[in-house]
């Protein structure tokens, strides 16, 4: 497993970087504590993912965050945990040939 501390050019899925909000303050525990009134709608999560070339399979709520299960253009399974207010990527996993690569901020 690897983390976002790797050089940016070596990330397996550039869309993860495009989804991340610049300068987002991210807690290492990946729990979101955002009032529901401040959440972006699920449609915004769907639109953001599709704009990055992801095919959304499921959007759910986990630990107060959005969790997105999708496939990228190469057919790899992608799981992202998103801040519900900013849609910043808090954690991401990419499955490649039975090998999962984990990317997380603040680990």
Biopython code that builds the backbone (N, CA, C, O; Angstrom):
import numpy as np
from Bio.PDB.StructureBuilder import StructureBuilder

atoms = [
    (1, "UNK", "N", (0.834, -1.184, 0.000)),
    (1, "UNK", "CA", (0.000, 0.000, 0.000)),
    (1, "UNK", "C", (0.872, 1.238, 0.000)),
    (1, "UNK", "O", (1.983, 1.241, 0.531)),
    (2, "UNK", "N", (0.357, 2.269, -0.594)),
    (2, "UNK", "CA", (1.118, 3.504, -0.673)),
    (2, "UNK", "C", (0.224, 4.662, -0.272)),
    (2, "UNK", "O", (-0.992, 4.507, -0.160)),
    (3, "UNK", "N", (0.816, 5.807, -0.058)),
    (3, "UNK", "CA", (0.035, 6.958, 0.380)),
    (3, "UNK", "C", (0.224, 8.117, -0.580)),
    (3, "UNK", "O", (1.052, 8.062, -1.489)),
    (4, "UNK", "N", (-0.559, 9.175, -0.364)),
    (4, "UNK", "CA", (-0.463, 10.361, -1.198)),
    (4, "UNK", "C", (0.869, 11.069, -1.034)),
    (4, "UNK", "O", (1.143, 12.020, -1.767)),
    (5, "UNK", "N", (1.707, 10.642, -0.099)),
    (5, "UNK", "CA", (3.006, 11.284, 0.056)),
    (5, "UNK", "C", (3.950, 10.904, -1.084)),
    (5, "UNK", "O", (5.017, 11.501, -1.231)),
    (6, "UNK", "N", (3.563, 9.915, -1.889)),
    (6, "UNK", "CA", (4.362, 9.561, -3.061)),
    (6, "UNK", "C", (4.370, 10.729, -4.032)),
    (6, "UNK", "O", (3.470, 11.569, -3.997)),
    (7, "UNK", "N", (5.378, 10.794, -4.903)),
    (7, "UNK", "CA", (5.384, 11.864, -5.909)),
    (7, "UNK", "C", (4.091, 11.843, -6.719)),
    (7, "UNK", "O", (3.613, 10.774, -7.098)),
    (8, "UNK", "N", (3.534, 12.998, -6.982)),
    (8, "UNK", "CA", (2.247, 13.089, -7.648)),
    (8, "UNK", "C", (2.236, 12.409, -9.005)),
    (8, "UNK", "O", (1.216, 11.845, -9.401)),
    (9, "UNK", "N", (3.346, 12.450, -9.722)),
    (9, "UNK", "CA", (3.387, 11.861, -11.055)),
    (9, "UNK", "C", (3.289, 10.342, -11.019)),
    (9, "UNK", "O", (3.058, 9.717, -12.054)),
    (10, "UNK", "N", (3.460, 9.739, -9.849)),
    (10, "UNK", "CA", (3.439, 8.286, -9.746)),
    (10, "UNK", "C", (2.095, 7.747, -9.281)),
    (10, "UNK", "O", (1.952, 6.533, -9.140)),
    (11, "UNK", "N", (1.119, 8.586, -9.040)),
    (11, "UNK", "CA", (-0.189, 8.104, -8.611)),
    (11, "UNK", "C", (-0.835, 7.307, -9.729)),
    (11, "UNK", "O", (-0.735, 7.664, -10.903)),
    (12, "UNK", "N", (-1.494, 6.229, -9.353)),
    (12, "UNK", "CA", (-2.127, 5.362, -10.339)),
    (12, "UNK", "C", (-3.371, 5.982, -10.954)),
    (12, "UNK", "O", (-3.736, 5.634, -12.076)),
    (13, "UNK", "N", (-4.020, 6.879, -10.257)),
    (13, "UNK", "CA", (-5.256, 7.458, -10.767)),
    (13, "UNK", "C", (-5.235, 8.972, -10.622)),
    (13, "UNK", "O", (-5.575, 9.490, -9.558)),
    (14, "UNK", "N", (-4.840, 9.696, -11.670)),
    (14, "UNK", "CA", (-4.777, 11.159, -11.592)),
    (14, "UNK", "C", (-6.100, 11.798, -11.199)),
    (14, "UNK", "O", (-6.110, 12.906, -10.663)),
    (15, "UNK", "N", (-7.210, 11.126, -11.451)),
    (15, "UNK", "CA", (-8.504, 11.700, -11.073)),
    (15, "UNK", "C", (-8.605, 11.936, -9.573)),
    (15, "UNK", "O", (-9.332, 12.830, -9.138)),
    (16, "UNK", "N", (-7.894, 11.156, -8.782)),
    (16, "UNK", "CA", (-7.909, 11.375, -7.334)),
    (16, "UNK", "C", (-7.412, 12.774, -7.000)),
    (16, "UNK", "O", (-7.953, 13.440, -6.118)),
    (17, "UNK", "N", (-6.388, 13.209, -7.705)),
    (17, "UNK", "CA", (-5.855, 14.550, -7.458)),
    (17, "UNK", "C", (-6.827, 15.617, -7.919)),
    (17, "UNK", "O", (-6.964, 16.656, -7.274)),
    (18, "UNK", "N", (-7.497, 15.369, -9.022)),
    (18, "UNK", "CA", (-8.433, 16.350, -9.543)),
    (18, "UNK", "C", (-9.644, 16.491, -8.635)),
    (18, "UNK", "O", (-10.242, 17.564, -8.554)),
    (19, "UNK", "N", (-10.008, 15.407, -7.950)),
    (19, "UNK", "CA", (-11.138, 15.451, -7.036)),
    (19, "UNK", "C", (-10.788, 16.135, -5.727)),
    (19, "UNK", "O", (-11.664, 16.689, -5.062)),
    (20, "UNK", "N", (-9.520, 16.102, -5.350)),
    (20, "UNK", "CA", (-9.108, 16.664, -4.063)),
    (20, "UNK", "C", (-9.151, 18.188, -4.112)),
    (20, "UNK", "O", (-8.705, 18.803, -5.081)),
    (21, "UNK", "N", (-9.682, 18.774, -3.075)),
    (21, "UNK", "CA", (-9.712, 20.236, -2.989)),
    (21, "UNK", "C", (-8.356, 20.730, -2.524)),
    (21, "UNK", "O", (-7.823, 20.209, -1.544)),
    (22, "UNK", "N", (-7.779, 21.720, -3.195)),
    (22, "UNK", "CA", (-6.477, 22.234, -2.782)),
    (22, "UNK", "C", (-6.519, 22.780, -1.363)),
    (22, "UNK", "O", (-7.429, 23.524, -0.996)),
    (23, "UNK", "N", (-5.532, 22.404, -0.579)),
    (23, "UNK", "CA", (-5.404, 22.930, 0.773)),
    (23, "UNK", "C", (-6.446, 22.442, 1.749)),
    (23, "UNK", "O", (-6.611, 23.038, 2.814)),
    (24, "UNK", "N", (-7.155, 21.379, 1.423)),
    (24, "UNK", "CA", (-8.200, 20.890, 2.325)),
    (24, "UNK", "C", (-7.589, 20.379, 3.620)),
    (24, "UNK", "O", (-6.611, 19.631, 3.607)),
    (25, "UNK", "N", (-8.169, 20.785, 4.726)),
    (25, "UNK", "CA", (-7.728, 20.290, 6.032)),
    (25, "UNK", "C", (-8.420, 18.961, 6.263)),
    (25, "UNK", "O", (-9.648, 18.883, 6.287)),
    (26, "UNK", "N", (-7.623, 17.916, 6.434)),
    (26, "UNK", "CA", (-8.172, 16.574, 6.504)),
    (26, "UNK", "C", (-7.709, 15.895, 7.777)),
    (26, "UNK", "O", (-6.515, 15.873, 8.076)),
    (27, "UNK", "N", (-8.637, 15.350, 8.517)),
    (27, "UNK", "CA", (-8.308, 14.627, 9.745)),
    (27, "UNK", "C", (-7.811, 13.242, 9.396)),
    (27, "UNK", "O", (-8.292, 12.626, 8.445)),
    (28, "UNK", "N", (-6.853, 12.749, 10.158)),
    (28, "UNK", "CA", (-6.280, 11.440, 9.906)),
    (28, "UNK", "C", (-7.232, 10.295, 10.158)),
    (28, "UNK", "O", (-7.004, 9.195, 9.654)),
    (29, "UNK", "N", (-8.306, 10.513, 10.928)),
    (29, "UNK", "CA", (-9.222, 9.422, 11.236)),
    (29, "UNK", "C", (-10.269, 9.208, 10.151)),
    (29, "UNK", "O", (-11.010, 8.227, 10.216)),
    (30, "UNK", "N", (-10.356, 10.071, 9.175)),
    (30, "UNK", "CA", (-11.280, 9.972, 8.050)),
    (30, "UNK", "C", (-12.741, 9.957, 8.483)),
    (30, "UNK", "O", (-13.580, 9.369, 7.801)),
    (31, "UNK", "N", (-13.056, 10.594, 9.606)),
    (31, "UNK", "CA", (-14.439, 10.785, 10.027)),
    (31, "UNK", "C", (-14.816, 12.216, 9.685)),
    (31, "UNK", "O", (-14.044, 13.146, 9.918)),
    (32, "UNK", "N", (-15.988, 12.381, 9.138)),
    (32, "UNK", "CA", (-16.445, 13.715, 8.775)),
    (32, "UNK", "C", (-17.417, 14.202, 9.841)),
    (32, "UNK", "O", (-18.305, 13.470, 10.279)),
    (33, "UNK", "N", (-17.236, 15.414, 10.234)),
    (33, "UNK", "CA", (-18.100, 16.006, 11.259)),
    (33, "UNK", "C", (-18.698, 17.301, 10.705)),
    (33, "UNK", "O", (-18.483, 18.391, 11.236)),
    (34, "UNK", "N", (-19.440, 17.143, 9.643)),
    (34, "UNK", "CA", (-20.024, 18.283, 8.945)),
    (34, "UNK", "C", (-21.540, 18.256, 9.157)),
    (34, "UNK", "O", (-22.165, 17.218, 8.938)),
    (35, "UNK", "N", (-22.140, 19.360, 9.574)),
    (35, "UNK", "CA", (-23.601, 19.393, 9.717)),
    (35, "UNK", "C", (-24.277, 19.066, 8.382)),
    (35, "UNK", "O", (-23.827, 19.512, 7.327)),
    (36, "UNK", "N", (-25.344, 18.297, 8.435)),
    (36, "UNK", "CA", (-26.050, 17.888, 7.214)),
    (36, "UNK", "C", (-26.465, 19.085, 6.361)),
    (36, "UNK", "O", (-26.533, 18.980, 5.136)),
    (37, "UNK", "N", (-26.739, 20.208, 6.993)),
    (37, "UNK", "CA", (-27.140, 21.408, 6.252)),
    (37, "UNK", "C", (-26.036, 21.900, 5.320)),
    (37, "UNK", "O", (-26.313, 22.617, 4.359)),
    (38, "UNK", "N", (-24.786, 21.521, 5.596)),
    (38, "UNK", "CA", (-23.648, 21.968, 4.793)),
    (38, "UNK", "C", (-23.217, 20.951, 3.738)),
    (38, "UNK", "O", (-22.260, 21.196, 3.005)),
    (39, "UNK", "N", (-23.899, 19.834, 3.653)),
    (39, "UNK", "CA", (-23.518, 18.778, 2.714)),
    (39, "UNK", "C", (-23.865, 19.151, 1.280)),
    (39, "UNK", "O", (-24.881, 19.794, 1.017)),
    (40, "UNK", "N", (-23.001, 18.736, 0.359)),
    (40, "UNK", "CA", (-23.314, 18.784, -1.066)),
    (40, "UNK", "C", (-24.299, 17.643, -1.349)),
    (40, "UNK", "O", (-24.246, 16.617, -0.670)),
    (41, "UNK", "N", (-25.185, 17.791, -2.322)),
    (41, "UNK", "CA", (-26.119, 16.704, -2.643)),
    (41, "UNK", "C", (-25.403, 15.531, -3.320)),
    (41, "UNK", "O", (-24.328, 15.694, -3.898)),
    (42, "UNK", "N", (-26.014, 14.355, -3.238)),
    (42, "UNK", "CA", (-25.452, 13.162, -3.894)),
    (42, "UNK", "C", (-25.255, 13.396, -5.393)),
    (42, "UNK", "O", (-24.312, 12.875, -5.989)),
    (43, "UNK", "N", (-26.135, 14.170, -5.989)),
    (43, "UNK", "CA", (-26.009, 14.465, -7.421)),
    (43, "UNK", "C", (-24.691, 15.174, -7.720)),
    (43, "UNK", "O", (-24.118, 14.976, -8.791)),
    (44, "UNK", "N", (-24.204, 15.993, -6.796)),
    (44, "UNK", "CA", (-22.919, 16.676, -6.990)),
    (44, "UNK", "C", (-21.767, 15.680, -6.929)),
    (44, "UNK", "O", (-20.792, 15.812, -7.667)),
    (45, "UNK", "N", (-21.876, 14.687, -6.054)),
    (45, "UNK", "CA", (-20.858, 13.628, -5.973)),
    (45, "UNK", "C", (-20.830, 12.860, -7.290)),
    (45, "UNK", "O", (-19.764, 12.616, -7.856)),
    (46, "UNK", "N", (-22.002, 12.485, -7.768)),
    (46, "UNK", "CA", (-22.134, 11.748, -9.028)),
    (46, "UNK", "C", (-21.538, 12.555, -10.185)),
    (46, "UNK", "O", (-20.761, 12.023, -10.978)),
    (47, "UNK", "N", (-21.899, 13.825, -10.279)),
    (47, "UNK", "CA", (-21.421, 14.675, -11.376)),
    (47, "UNK", "C", (-19.911, 14.855, -11.328)),
    (47, "UNK", "O", (-19.251, 14.823, -12.366)),
    (48, "UNK", "N", (-19.360, 15.043, -10.139)),
    (48, "UNK", "CA", (-17.920, 15.217, -9.987)),
    (48, "UNK", "C", (-17.170, 13.960, -10.429)),
    (48, "UNK", "O", (-16.169, 14.043, -11.141)),
    (49, "UNK", "N", (-17.661, 12.807, -10.004)),
    (49, "UNK", "CA", (-17.019, 11.544, -10.374)),
    (49, "UNK", "C", (-17.086, 11.319, -11.882)),
    (49, "UNK", "O", (-16.086, 10.958, -12.504)),
    (50, "UNK", "N", (-18.249, 11.530, -12.462)),
    (50, "UNK", "CA", (-18.410, 11.327, -13.901)),
    (50, "UNK", "C", (-17.547, 12.293, -14.699)),
    (50, "UNK", "O", (-17.036, 11.929, -15.758)),
    (51, "UNK", "N", (-17.378, 13.508, -14.214)),
    (51, "UNK", "CA", (-16.518, 14.481, -14.894)),
    (51, "UNK", "C", (-15.063, 14.025, -14.902)),
    (51, "UNK", "O", (-14.284, 14.448, -15.756)),
    (52, "UNK", "N", (-14.694, 13.167, -13.957)),
    (52, "UNK", "CA", (-13.330, 12.642, -13.885)),
    (52, "UNK", "C", (-13.203, 11.294, -14.600)),
    (52, "UNK", "O", (-12.165, 10.639, -14.506)),
    (53, "UNK", "N", (-14.245, 10.880, -15.306)),
    (53, "UNK", "CA", (-14.186, 9.647, -16.074)),
    (53, "UNK", "C", (-14.511, 8.399, -15.276)),
    (53, "UNK", "O", (-14.221, 7.288, -15.722)),
    (54, "UNK", "N", (-15.103, 8.560, -14.114)),
    (54, "UNK", "CA", (-15.466, 7.412, -13.292)),
    (54, "UNK", "C", (-16.915, 7.019, -13.550)),
    (54, "UNK", "O", (-17.770, 7.880, -13.760)),
    (55, "UNK", "N", (-17.187, 5.723, -13.532)),
    (55, "UNK", "CA", (-18.538, 5.207, -13.614)),
    (55, "UNK", "C", (-18.969, 4.859, -12.200)),
    (55, "UNK", "O", (-18.407, 3.954, -11.582)),
    (56, "UNK", "N", (-19.951, 5.562, -11.690)),
    (56, "UNK", "CA", (-20.388, 5.388, -10.303)),
    (56, "UNK", "C", (-21.220, 4.120, -10.174)),
    (56, "UNK", "O", (-22.161, 3.889, -10.933)),
    (57, "UNK", "N", (-20.849, 3.310, -9.194)),
    (57, "UNK", "CA", (-21.603, 2.094, -8.896)),
    (57, "UNK", "C", (-22.481, 2.297, -7.672)),
    (57, "UNK", "O", (-23.598, 1.784, -7.609)),
    (58, "UNK", "N", (-21.966, 3.059, -6.683)),
    (58, "UNK", "CA", (-22.727, 3.272, -5.451)),
    (58, "UNK", "C", (-22.175, 4.486, -4.716)),
    (58, "UNK", "O", (-20.967, 4.724, -4.702)),
    (59, "UNK", "N", (-23.072, 5.244, -4.111)),
    (59, "UNK", "CA", (-22.704, 6.335, -3.212)),
    (59, "UNK", "C", (-23.392, 6.038, -1.888)),
    (59, "UNK", "O", (-24.611, 5.876, -1.837)),
    (60, "UNK", "N", (-22.607, 5.966, -0.819)),
    (60, "UNK", "CA", (-23.204, 5.730, 0.491)),
    (60, "UNK", "C", (-22.552, 6.659, 1.507)),
    (60, "UNK", "O", (-21.601, 7.374, 1.189)),
    (61, "UNK", "N", (-23.066, 6.641, 2.717)),
    (61, "UNK", "CA", (-22.510, 7.446, 3.804)),
    (61, "UNK", "C", (-21.842, 6.502, 4.793)),
    (61, "UNK", "O", (-22.444, 5.525, 5.237)),
    (62, "UNK", "N", (-20.580, 6.806, 5.137)),
    (62, "UNK", "CA", (-19.812, 6.004, 6.082)),
    (62, "UNK", "C", (-19.019, 6.952, 6.973)),
    (62, "UNK", "O", (-18.291, 7.809, 6.472)),
    (63, "UNK", "N", (-19.150, 6.808, 8.278)),
    (63, "UNK", "CA", (-18.448, 7.667, 9.243)),
    (63, "UNK", "C", (-18.724, 9.148, 8.995)),
    (63, "UNK", "O", (-17.862, 9.993, 9.235)),
    (64, "UNK", "N", (-19.926, 9.458, 8.513)),
    (64, "UNK", "CA", (-20.282, 10.846, 8.268)),
    (64, "UNK", "C", (-19.713, 11.421, 6.988)),
    (64, "UNK", "O", (-19.846, 12.619, 6.735)),
    (65, "UNK", "N", (-19.076, 10.581, 6.172)),
    (65, "UNK", "CA", (-18.483, 11.004, 4.897)),
    (65, "UNK", "C", (-19.222, 10.311, 3.754)),
    (65, "UNK", "O", (-19.866, 9.280, 3.951)),
    (66, "UNK", "N", (-19.121, 10.886, 2.565)),
    (66, "UNK", "CA", (-19.578, 10.162, 1.386)),
    (66, "UNK", "C", (-18.545, 9.094, 1.057)),
    (66, "UNK", "O", (-17.342, 9.341, 1.143)),
    (67, "UNK", "N", (-19.009, 7.913, 0.684)),
    (67, "UNK", "CA", (-18.125, 6.870, 0.182)),
    (67, "UNK", "C", (-18.620, 6.508, -1.208)),
    (67, "UNK", "O", (-19.787, 6.163, -1.397)),
    (68, "UNK", "N", (-17.730, 6.590, -2.164)),
    (68, "UNK", "CA", (-18.057, 6.386, -3.567)),
    (68, "UNK", "C", (-17.385, 5.118, -4.058)),
    (68, "UNK", "O", (-16.167, 4.974, -3.952)),
    (69, "UNK", "N", (-18.177, 4.194, -4.596)),
    (69, "UNK", "CA", (-17.647, 3.009, -5.256)),
    (69, "UNK", "C", (-17.850, 3.218, -6.744)),
    (69, "UNK", "O", (-18.969, 3.473, -7.190)),
    (70, "UNK", "N", (-16.767, 3.113, -7.521)),
    (70, "UNK", "CA", (-16.839, 3.409, -8.946)),
    (70, "UNK", "C", (-15.839, 2.550, -9.714)),
    (70, "UNK", "O", (-15.088, 1.770, -9.128)),
    (71, "UNK", "N", (-15.847, 2.706, -11.010)),
    (71, "UNK", "CA", (-14.865, 2.091, -11.910)),
    (71, "UNK", "C", (-14.242, 3.207, -12.735)),
    (71, "UNK", "O", (-14.917, 4.154, -13.138)),
    (72, "UNK", "N", (-12.926, 3.077, -12.980)),
    (72, "UNK", "CA", (-12.274, 4.066, -13.837)),
    (72, "UNK", "C", (-12.351, 3.602, -15.289)),
    (72, "UNK", "O", (-12.937, 2.558, -15.576)),
    (73, "UNK", "N", (-11.767, 4.366, -16.199)),
    (73, "UNK", "CA", (-11.837, 4.065, -17.628)),
    (73, "UNK", "C", (-11.176, 2.738, -17.983)),
    (73, "UNK", "O", (-11.508, 2.129, -19.000)),
    (74, "UNK", "N", (-10.234, 2.286, -17.141)),
    (74, "UNK", "CA", (-9.557, 1.012, -17.368)),
    (74, "UNK", "C", (-10.297, -0.149, -16.706)),
    (74, "UNK", "O", (-9.834, -1.288, -16.769)),
    (75, "UNK", "N", (-11.432, 0.123, -16.077)),
    (75, "UNK", "CA", (-12.225, -0.917, -15.445)),
    (75, "UNK", "C", (-11.801, -1.272, -14.031)),
    (75, "UNK", "O", (-12.329, -2.214, -13.441)),
    (76, "UNK", "N", (-10.846, -0.519, -13.481)),
    (76, "UNK", "CA", (-10.394, -0.793, -12.117)),
    (76, "UNK", "C", (-11.420, -0.292, -11.109)),
    (76, "UNK", "O", (-12.044, 0.751, -11.304)),
    (77, "UNK", "N", (-11.584, -1.055, -10.026)),
    (77, "UNK", "CA", (-12.472, -0.626, -8.947)),
    (77, "UNK", "C", (-11.814, 0.522, -8.193)),
    (77, "UNK", "O", (-10.634, 0.454, -7.851)),
    (78, "UNK", "N", (-12.581, 1.572, -7.937)),
    (78, "UNK", "CA", (-12.099, 2.750, -7.223)),
    (78, "UNK", "C", (-13.056, 3.001, -6.063)),
    (78, "UNK", "O", (-14.273, 3.019, -6.244)),
    (79, "UNK", "N", (-12.497, 3.196, -4.872)),
    (79, "UNK", "CA", (-13.303, 3.561, -3.712)),
    (79, "UNK", "C", (-12.741, 4.851, -3.138)),
    (79, "UNK", "O", (-11.558, 4.934, -2.807)),
    (80, "UNK", "N", (-13.598, 5.851, -3.023)),
    (80, "UNK", "CA", (-13.180, 7.151, -2.506)),
    (80, "UNK", "C", (-14.027, 7.524, -1.302)),
    (80, "UNK", "O", (-15.233, 7.280, -1.282)),
    (81, "UNK", "N", (-13.392, 8.114, -0.300)),
    (81, "UNK", "CA", (-14.103, 8.701, 0.834)),
    (81, "UNK", "C", (-13.976, 10.207, 0.662)),
    (81, "UNK", "O", (-12.871, 10.739, 0.561)),
    (82, "UNK", "N", (-15.122, 10.894, 0.630)),
    (82, "UNK", "CA", (-15.167, 12.322, 0.330)),
    (82, "UNK", "C", (-15.742, 13.122, 1.488)),
    (82, "UNK", "O", (-16.669, 12.679, 2.166)),
    (83, "UNK", "N", (-15.182, 14.305, 1.705)),
    (83, "UNK", "CA", (-15.760, 15.249, 2.656)),
    (83, "UNK", "C", (-17.109, 15.680, 2.083)),
    (83, "UNK", "O", (-17.166, 16.105, 0.929)),
    (84, "UNK", "N", (-18.184, 15.584, 2.845)),
    (84, "UNK", "CA", (-19.508, 15.876, 2.292)),
    (84, "UNK", "C", (-19.765, 17.349, 1.978)),
    (84, "UNK", "O", (-20.658, 17.660, 1.190)),
    (85, "UNK", "N", (-19.009, 18.249, 2.571)),
    (85, "UNK", "CA", (-19.210, 19.677, 2.312)),
    (85, "UNK", "C", (-18.387, 20.162, 1.129)),
    (85, "UNK", "O", (-18.881, 20.918, 0.293)),
    (86, "UNK", "N", (-17.122, 19.725, 1.055)),
    (86, "UNK", "CA", (-16.213, 20.217, 0.015)),
    (86, "UNK", "C", (-16.010, 19.231, -1.123)),
    (86, "UNK", "O", (-15.533, 19.609, -2.193)),
    (87, "UNK", "N", (-16.366, 17.978, -0.905)),
    (87, "UNK", "CA", (-16.127, 16.864, -1.824)),
    (87, "UNK", "C", (-14.633, 16.603, -2.023)),
    (87, "UNK", "O", (-14.229, 16.013, -3.025)),
    (88, "UNK", "N", (-13.824, 17.042, -1.070)),
    (88, "UNK", "CA", (-12.390, 16.742, -1.102)),
    (88, "UNK", "C", (-12.197, 15.255, -0.834)),
    (88, "UNK", "O", (-12.915, 14.668, -0.024)),
    (89, "UNK", "N", (-11.229, 14.647, -1.513)),
    (89, "UNK", "CA", (-10.920, 13.237, -1.313)),
    (89, "UNK", "C", (-10.150, 13.083, -0.006)),
    (89, "UNK", "O", (-9.077, 13.661, 0.162)),
    (90, "UNK", "N", (-10.703, 12.304, 0.915)),
    (90, "UNK", "CA", (-10.049, 12.038, 2.186)),
    (90, "UNK", "C", (-9.229, 10.762, 2.121)),
    (90, "UNK", "O", (-8.192, 10.639, 2.774)),
    (91, "UNK", "N", (-9.705, 9.819, 1.328)),
    (91, "UNK", "CA", (-9.034, 8.528, 1.212)),
    (91, "UNK", "C", (-9.462, 7.917, -0.111)),
    (91, "UNK", "O", (-10.600, 8.094, -0.544)),
    (92, "UNK", "N", (-8.552, 7.199, -0.750)),
    (92, "UNK", "CA", (-8.881, 6.530, -1.996)),
    (92, "UNK", "C", (-8.185, 5.200, -2.117)),
    (92, "UNK", "O", (-7.046, 5.037, -1.681)),
    (93, "UNK", "N", (-8.880, 4.245, -2.716)),
    (93, "UNK", "CA", (-8.302, 2.936, -2.986)),
    (93, "UNK", "C", (-8.564, 2.582, -4.439)),
    (93, "UNK", "O", (-9.658, 2.803, -4.959)),
    (94, "UNK", "N", (-7.550, 2.032, -5.086)),
    (94, "UNK", "CA", (-7.650, 1.610, -6.475)),
    (94, "UNK", "C", (-7.267, 0.146, -6.532)),
    (94, "UNK", "O", (-6.197, -0.237, -6.059)),
    (95, "UNK", "N", (-8.127, -0.670, -7.104)),
    (95, "UNK", "CA", (-7.843, -2.099, -7.215)),
    (95, "UNK", "C", (-7.277, -2.385, -8.596)),
    (95, "UNK", "O", (-7.893, -2.070, -9.614)),
    (96, "UNK", "N", (-6.096, -2.987, -8.615)),
    (96, "UNK", "CA", (-5.462, -3.353, -9.879)),
    (96, "UNK", "C", (-5.050, -4.815, -9.823)),
    (96, "UNK", "O", (-4.161, -5.169, -9.049)),
    (97, "UNK", "N", (-5.670, -5.666, -10.617)),
    (97, "UNK", "CA", (-5.283, -7.075, -10.705)),
    (97, "UNK", "C", (-5.112, -7.719, -9.334)),
    (97, "UNK", "O", (-4.025, -8.194, -9.005)),
    (98, "UNK", "N", (-6.157, -7.739, -8.545)),
    (98, "UNK", "CA", (-6.140, -8.353, -7.213)),
    (98, "UNK", "C", (-5.194, -7.667, -6.247)),
    (98, "UNK", "O", (-4.918, -8.214, -5.179)),
    (99, "UNK", "N", (-4.688, -6.490, -6.580)),
    (99, "UNK", "CA", (-3.762, -5.763, -5.711)),
    (99, "UNK", "C", (-4.372, -4.404, -5.427)),
    (99, "UNK", "O", (-4.568, -3.612, -6.349)),
    (100, "UNK", "N", (-4.678, -4.118, -4.161)),
    (100, "UNK", "CA", (-5.302, -2.845, -3.808)),
    (100, "UNK", "C", (-4.236, -1.848, -3.412)),
    (100, "UNK", "O", (-3.332, -2.162, -2.637)),
    (101, "UNK", "N", (-4.347, -0.643, -3.948)),
    (101, "UNK", "CA", (-3.434, 0.450, -3.622)),
    (101, "UNK", "C", (-4.234, 1.477, -2.838)),
    (101, "UNK", "O", (-5.240, 1.988, -3.329)),
    (102, "UNK", "N", (-3.801, 1.775, -1.646)),
    (102, "UNK", "CA", (-4.530, 2.702, -0.785)),
    (102, "UNK", "C", (-3.834, 4.046, -0.769)),
    (102, "UNK", "O", (-2.608, 4.130, -0.691)),
    (103, "UNK", "N", (-4.634, 5.092, -0.844)),
    (103, "UNK", "CA", (-4.122, 6.460, -0.811)),
    (103, "UNK", "C", (-4.900, 7.204, 0.256)),
    (103, "UNK", "O", (-6.129, 7.243, 0.211)),
    (104, "UNK", "N", (-4.202, 7.794, 1.215)),
    (104, "UNK", "CA", (-4.905, 8.530, 2.265)),
    (104, "UNK", "C", (-4.106, 9.715, 2.721)),
    (104, "UNK", "O", (-2.875, 9.682, 2.740)),
    (105, "UNK", "N", (-4.800, 10.757, 3.086)),
    (105, "UNK", "CA", (-4.168, 11.961, 3.614)),
    (105, "UNK", "C", (-4.063, 11.828, 5.117)),
    (105, "UNK", "O", (-4.987, 11.329, 5.759)),
    (106, "UNK", "N", (-2.966, 12.259, 5.682)),
    (106, "UNK", "CA", (-2.848, 12.354, 7.120)),
    (106, "UNK", "C", (-2.677, 11.047, 7.836)),
    (106, "UNK", "O", (-2.862, 10.989, 9.051)),
    (107, "UNK", "N", (-2.323, 9.973, 7.116)),
    (107, "UNK", "CA", (-2.136, 8.670, 7.767)),
    (107, "UNK", "C", (-0.839, 8.625, 8.524)),
    (107, "UNK", "O", (-0.515, 7.606, 9.134)),
]
sb = StructureBuilder()
sb.init_structure("model")
sb.init_model(0)
sb.init_chain("A")
sb.init_seg("    ")
for serial, (resi, resn, name, xyz) in enumerate(atoms, 1):
    if name == "N":
        sb.init_residue(resn, " ", resi, " ")
    sb.init_atom(name, np.array(xyz, "f"), 0.0, 1.0, " ", f" {name:<3s}", serial, name[0])
structure = sb.get_structure()
